[in-house]
Amino acid sequence: MKTQLRTMALVLLLAGATMAAEIEICRPAETAIPADARAALASSAEPWIIRTGSLQMAPQFVVRLRQLSDRDTLKLSLFPTASMDGADGAIRVEVRGRPRTTSSGGLSVSGACPGSPLQTALFTVVGQRLMATVEDLESGRIYQIIGDGDTGVGHVTVIDRRAMPPAMHLPPLVPEREDDKGEERP
Protein backbone atom coordinates (compact mmCIF):
# COMPACT_ATOMS: atom_id res chain seq x y z
CA MET A 1 0.00 0.00 0.00
CA LYS A 2 2.82 2.44 0.89
CA THR A 3 4.55 1.65 -2.40
CA GLN A 4 1.40 2.44 -4.36
CA LEU A 5 0.94 5.73 -2.51
CA ARG A 6 4.57 6.70 -3.13
CA THR A 7 4.25 5.80 -6.81
CA MET A 8 1.05 7.81 -7.12
CA ALA A 9 2.62 10.79 -5.36
CA LEU A 10 5.66 10.60 -7.66
CA VAL A 11 3.44 10.47 -10.76
CA LEU A 12 1.44 13.48 -9.55
CA LEU A 13 4.63 15.37 -8.73
CA LEU A 14 6.11 14.67 -12.16
CA ALA A 15 2.84 15.54 -13.88
CA GLY A 16 2.75 18.87 -12.06
CA ALA A 17 6.35 19.62 -13.00
CA THR A 18 5.70 18.97 -16.67
CA MET A 19 2.62 21.21 -16.71
CA ALA A 20 4.68 24.32 -15.97
CA ALA A 21 4.90 26.67 -18.92
CA GLU A 22 6.89 29.68 -20.04
CA ILE A 23 4.42 32.30 -21.19
CA GLU A 24 5.57 35.17 -23.38
CA ILE A 25 4.00 38.50 -22.44
CA CYS A 26 5.84 40.90 -24.77
CA ARG A 27 8.75 41.30 -27.15
CA PRO A 28 10.61 44.28 -28.63
CA ALA A 29 8.43 46.07 -31.16
CA GLU A 30 9.08 45.89 -34.83
CA THR A 31 8.38 48.75 -37.21
CA ALA A 32 4.94 47.26 -37.90
CA ILE A 33 3.36 49.13 -34.98
CA PRO A 34 1.33 52.05 -36.38
CA ALA A 35 2.78 55.49 -35.67
CA ASP A 36 -0.50 56.80 -34.25
CA ALA A 37 -0.56 53.98 -31.68
CA ARG A 38 3.06 54.70 -30.68
CA ALA A 39 2.35 58.42 -30.32
CA ALA A 40 0.03 57.71 -27.40
CA LEU A 41 3.02 56.45 -25.40
CA ALA A 42 5.03 59.49 -24.39
CA SER A 43 8.52 59.21 -22.97
CA SER A 44 10.18 61.53 -20.46
CA ALA A 45 13.52 63.31 -20.44
CA GLU A 46 13.97 62.90 -16.67
CA PRO A 47 17.59 62.12 -15.66
CA TRP A 48 16.64 58.90 -13.85
CA ILE A 49 15.17 57.31 -16.96
CA ILE A 50 17.87 55.10 -18.44
CA ARG A 51 16.06 53.81 -21.48
CA THR A 52 12.64 53.48 -23.10
CA GLY A 53 11.36 51.26 -25.85
CA SER A 54 8.28 50.11 -27.72
CA LEU A 55 6.88 46.62 -27.20
CA GLN A 56 4.65 44.27 -29.11
CA MET A 57 2.31 42.58 -26.64
CA ALA A 58 1.73 38.84 -27.07
CA PRO A 59 -1.67 37.94 -28.49
CA GLN A 60 -4.23 37.27 -25.76
CA PHE A 61 -1.75 38.03 -22.95
CA VAL A 62 -4.66 38.98 -20.66
CA VAL A 63 -6.29 35.56 -21.10
CA ARG A 64 -2.92 33.90 -20.47
CA LEU A 65 -2.39 35.88 -17.26
CA ARG A 66 -5.84 34.87 -15.98
CA GLN A 67 -4.99 31.17 -16.52
CA LEU A 68 -1.60 31.17 -14.77
CA SER A 69 -0.58 28.59 -12.24
CA ASP A 70 2.07 29.03 -9.57
CA ARG A 71 4.45 26.84 -11.60
CA ASP A 72 4.47 29.06 -14.70
CA THR A 73 7.14 31.52 -15.74
CA LEU A 74 6.42 34.81 -17.49
CA LYS A 75 8.86 35.90 -20.20
CA LEU A 76 9.32 39.61 -20.86
CA SER A 77 11.57 40.39 -23.83
CA LEU A 78 12.05 44.14 -23.48
CA PHE A 79 14.92 45.13 -25.77
CA PRO A 80 16.81 43.44 -28.59
CA THR A 81 19.06 40.60 -27.40
CA ALA A 82 22.37 42.36 -27.93
CA SER A 83 21.47 45.26 -25.64
CA MET A 84 20.16 43.54 -22.50
CA ASP A 85 21.66 41.48 -19.72
CA GLY A 86 20.77 37.80 -19.95
CA ALA A 87 21.34 35.12 -22.54
CA ASP A 88 18.35 35.88 -24.74
CA GLY A 89 17.61 39.45 -23.72
CA ALA A 90 14.59 38.56 -21.59
CA ILE A 91 13.51 38.92 -17.98
CA ARG A 92 11.80 35.85 -16.57
CA VAL A 93 9.42 36.03 -13.64
CA GLU A 94 8.39 32.95 -11.67
CA VAL A 95 4.76 33.32 -10.64
CA ARG A 96 4.08 33.25 -6.89
CA GLY A 97 0.60 31.96 -6.15
CA ARG A 98 -2.48 32.20 -8.29
CA PRO A 99 -3.67 35.39 -9.99
CA ARG A 100 -5.98 37.41 -7.76
CA THR A 101 -9.13 39.00 -9.09
CA THR A 102 -10.14 42.32 -7.54
CA SER A 103 -13.69 43.34 -6.74
CA SER A 104 -13.69 45.62 -9.79
CA GLY A 105 -12.78 42.74 -12.10
CA GLY A 106 -9.09 43.61 -12.34
CA LEU A 107 -6.31 41.07 -11.97
CA SER A 108 -3.01 41.05 -10.11
CA VAL A 109 -0.12 38.60 -10.37
CA SER A 110 3.09 38.73 -8.36
CA GLY A 111 6.38 36.96 -8.82
CA ALA A 112 10.12 36.88 -8.41
CA CYS A 113 12.97 36.55 -10.88
CA PRO A 114 14.80 33.21 -10.64
CA GLY A 115 18.34 33.32 -9.34
CA SER A 116 18.00 36.80 -7.88
CA PRO A 117 16.50 37.03 -4.40
CA LEU A 118 16.16 40.82 -4.61
CA GLN A 119 14.03 41.05 -7.76
CA THR A 120 10.27 41.22 -7.49
CA ALA A 121 7.51 41.74 -10.02
CA LEU A 122 3.89 42.84 -9.94
CA PHE A 123 1.48 42.63 -12.87
CA THR A 124 -1.86 44.46 -12.78
CA VAL A 125 -4.49 44.09 -15.49
CA VAL A 126 -7.63 46.19 -15.77
CA GLY A 127 -9.76 45.42 -18.81
CA GLN A 128 -7.25 44.90 -21.62
CA ARG A 129 -4.54 47.14 -20.13
CA LEU A 130 -1.42 45.91 -18.34
CA MET A 131 0.86 47.69 -15.89
CA ALA A 132 3.86 45.67 -14.76
CA THR A 133 6.73 46.65 -12.50
CA VAL A 134 9.89 44.56 -12.10
CA GLU A 135 12.18 45.90 -9.41
CA ASP A 136 15.83 44.84 -9.11
CA LEU A 137 17.24 46.07 -5.81
CA GLU A 138 20.73 44.74 -6.59
CA SER A 139 21.19 46.94 -9.69
CA GLY A 140 18.86 49.71 -8.52
CA ARG A 141 16.72 49.42 -11.64
CA ILE A 142 12.98 49.45 -12.07
CA TYR A 143 11.37 48.19 -15.27
CA GLN A 144 7.91 49.66 -15.89
CA ILE A 145 5.88 47.99 -18.63
CA ILE A 146 2.52 49.14 -19.94
CA GLY A 147 0.58 47.36 -22.64
CA ASP A 148 -2.75 47.36 -24.38
CA GLY A 149 -4.37 44.06 -25.35
CA ASP A 150 -6.67 45.69 -27.88
CA THR A 151 -3.92 47.33 -29.97
CA GLY A 152 -1.02 45.04 -29.03
CA VAL A 153 1.12 48.10 -28.34
CA GLY A 154 3.30 48.36 -25.25
CA HIS A 155 6.03 50.52 -23.79
CA VAL A 156 8.90 49.87 -21.39
CA THR A 157 10.75 52.38 -19.23
CA VAL A 158 13.95 51.49 -17.35
CA ILE A 159 14.49 53.69 -14.29
CA ASP A 160 17.66 54.15 -12.24
CA ARG A 161 16.27 54.21 -8.74
CA ARG A 162 19.47 55.72 -7.33
CA ALA A 163 19.17 58.79 -9.59
CA MET A 164 15.62 59.60 -8.50
CA PRO A 165 15.07 62.54 -6.16
CA PRO A 166 14.30 61.75 -2.54
CA ALA A 167 10.61 61.24 -1.92
CA MET A 168 10.69 62.66 1.60
CA HIS A 169 10.37 66.22 0.24
CA LEU A 170 7.16 65.56 -1.64
CA PRO A 171 3.94 66.83 -0.09
CA PRO A 172 1.67 64.13 1.32
CA LEU A 173 -1.13 63.00 -0.93
CA VAL A 174 -4.11 63.22 1.37
CA PRO A 175 -7.53 63.34 -0.28
CA GLU A 176 -9.92 66.00 0.91
CA ARG A 177 -12.87 64.94 3.01
CA GLU A 178 -16.26 65.75 1.59
CA ASP A 179 -17.16 68.07 4.48
CA ASP A 180 -13.84 70.01 4.21
CA LYS A 181 -14.20 70.97 0.53
CA GLY A 182 -14.39 74.70 -0.02
CA GLU A 183 -12.83 75.58 3.36
CA GLU A 184 -9.39 77.11 3.61
CA ARG A 185 -6.75 75.20 5.51
CA PRO A 186 -4.08 76.90 7.65
RACORPE-V504821 format. One record per backbone hydrogen bond with DSSP energy under -0.5 kcal/mol. CO is the residue of the C=O (numbers start at 0). NH is the residue of the N-H. E is the energy in kcal/mol with one decimal. If there is no record, write none. Layout:
# RACORPE-V504821
{{CO & NH & E} {CO & NH & E}}
This chain:
# RACORPE-V504821
{{0 & 4 & -2.2} {1 & 5 & -2.5} {2 & 6 & -2.5} {3 & 7 & -2.6} {4 & 8 & -2.5} {5 & 9 & -2.4} {6 & 10 & -2.4} {7 & 11 & -2.4} {8 & 12 & -2.3} {9 & 13 & -2.7} {10 & 14 & -2.5} {11 & 15 & -2.2} {12 & 16 & -1.9} {13 & 17 & -1.9} {14 & 18 & -0.9} {16 & 19 & -0.8} {20 & 22 & -0.6} {20 & 72 & -2.8} {21 & 23 & -0.6} {22 & 74 & -2.9} {24 & 57 & -3.0} {25 & 76 & -2.1} {26 & 55 & -2.9} {29 & 32 & -1.2} {33 & 36 & -0.5} {33 & 37 & -1.7} {34 & 38 & -2.0} {35 & 39 & -0.6} {37 & 40 & -1.8} {39 & 41 & -0.9} {45 & 48 & -1.5} {47 & 49 & -0.8} {47 & 159 & -3.3} {50 & 157 & -3.2} {52 & 155 & -2.6} {53 & 28 & -2.2} {54 & 56 & -0.6} {54 & 153 & -2.2} {55 & 26 & -1.8} {57 & 60 & -1.4} {59 & 63 & -2.1} {60 & 64 & -2.3} {61 & 65 & -1.9} {62 & 66 & -1.1} {64 & 67 & -1.2} {68 & 71 & -1.6} {71 & 94 & -2.2} {72 & 22 & -3.2} {73 & 75 & -0.5} {73 & 92 & -2.5} {74 & 24 & -2.7} {74 & 25 & -0.9} {74 & 76 & -0.6} {75 & 77 & -0.8} {75 & 90 & -2.7} {79 & 82 & -1.9} {80 & 83 & -1.3} {88 & 77 & -0.8} {88 & 78 & -0.7} {90 & 75 & -3.0} {92 & 73 & -3.1} {92 & 94 & -0.5} {93 & 111 & -1.9} {94 & 96 & -0.6} {99 & 107 & -2.4} {101 & 104 & -1.7} {105 & 101 & -2.0} {106 & 124 & -3.0} {107 & 99 & -2.9} {108 & 122 & -3.3} {109 & 95 & -2.7} {110 & 120 & -2.3} {111 & 93 & -3.2} {112 & 115 & -1.5} {115 & 118 & -1.4} {117 & 136 & -2.5} {118 & 112 & -1.0} {119 & 134 & -2.8} {120 & 110 & -2.2} {121 & 132 & -2.4} {122 & 108 & -2.6} {123 & 130 & -2.5} {124 & 106 & -2.6} {125 & 128 & -2.2} {127 & 148 & -3.8} {128 & 125 & -2.2} {129 & 146 & -1.9} {130 & 123 & -2.6} {131 & 144 & -3.0} {132 & 121 & -2.1} {132 & 134 & -0.5} {133 & 135 & -0.5} {133 & 142 & -3.1} {134 & 119 & -2.0} {134 & 136 & -0.7} {135 & 139 & -1.5} {135 & 140 & -1.3} {139 & 160 & -3.2} {139 & 161 & -0.5} {140 & 135 & -3.0} {141 & 143 & -0.6} {141 & 158 & -3.0} {142 & 133 & -2.5} {142 & 144 & -0.5} {143 & 156 & -2.3} {144 & 131 & -3.2} {145 & 154 & -2.6} {146 & 129 & -2.9} {147 & 151 & -2.3} {151 & 56 & -2.9} {152 & 147 & -2.2} {153 & 54 & -2.4} {154 & 145 & -2.5} {155 & 52 & -1.9} {156 & 143 & -2.9} {156 & 158 & -0.6} {157 & 49 & -2.5} {157 & 50 & -1.2} {158 & 141 & -2.1} {158 & 160 & -0.9} {159 & 162 & -1.2} {160 & 163 & -0.9} {165 & 168 & -0.7} {166 & 169 & -1.6} {171 & 173 & -1.1} {172 & 174 & -0.6} {176 & 179 & -1.1} {176 & 180 & -0.8} {177 & 180 & -0.6} {179 & 182 & -1.9}}
